[in-house]
Amino acid sequence: MPNFFNEYECPRCDTTWEQEADSMCDDKCPNCNLAVQAHASEEIEEVEDEQA
């Protein structure tokens, strides 16, 4: 299942943060609680453990 590495920047207080999630989703600013859209997202693939 693909995951996304999302980057956020709050327009209200300029706080920046990153989040790995299973979608390109909105998040709440950890500083002021404003709902913020990701300004950048990158799809990443999980590496599955190979068992011998």
C-alpha positions in Angstrom: 0.0 0.0 0.0 1.4 3.4 -0.9 2.0 6.0 1.8 2.6 9.7 1.4 5.1 12.0 3.0 3.3 15.3 3.5 4.8 18.6 4.3 2.7 21.4 5.8 3.2 25.1 6.6 0.6 27.0 8.6 -0.5 30.3 7.0 -1.6 31.7 10.4 1.5 31.1 12.5 4.2 29.9 10.0 4.7 26.6 11.9 6.1 23.8 9.6 5.8 20.1 10.1 5.9 16.8 8.2 3.7 13.7 8.4 3.7 10.3 6.9 0.1 9.1 6.2 -1.8 6.7 3.9 -3.2 9.6 1.9 -2.6 13.2 0.9 -4.7 14.5 3.8 -5.2 17.8 5.6 -3.8 18.1 9.1 -4.2 20.5 12.0 -1.4 22.8 12.9 0.2 21.5 16.1 0.7 25.1 17.3 -2.7 26.9 16.6 -5.0 24.0 15.5 -5.8 25.5 12.1 -6.8 23.0 9.4 -4.0 23.1 6.8 -3.6 21.4 3.4 -0.3 19.8 2.6 1.8 22.1 0.4 3.9 19.2 -0.8 3.3 15.4 -0.9 5.5 12.6 -2.1 4.2 9.1 -2.6 6.5 6.6 -0.9 6.4 2.8 -1.0 6.8 0.7 2.1 9.7 -1.7 2.1 8.4 -5.2 2.9 10.6 -7.4 5.1 11.9 -10.4 3.3 12.0 -13.5 5.4 14.3 -16.4 4.3 
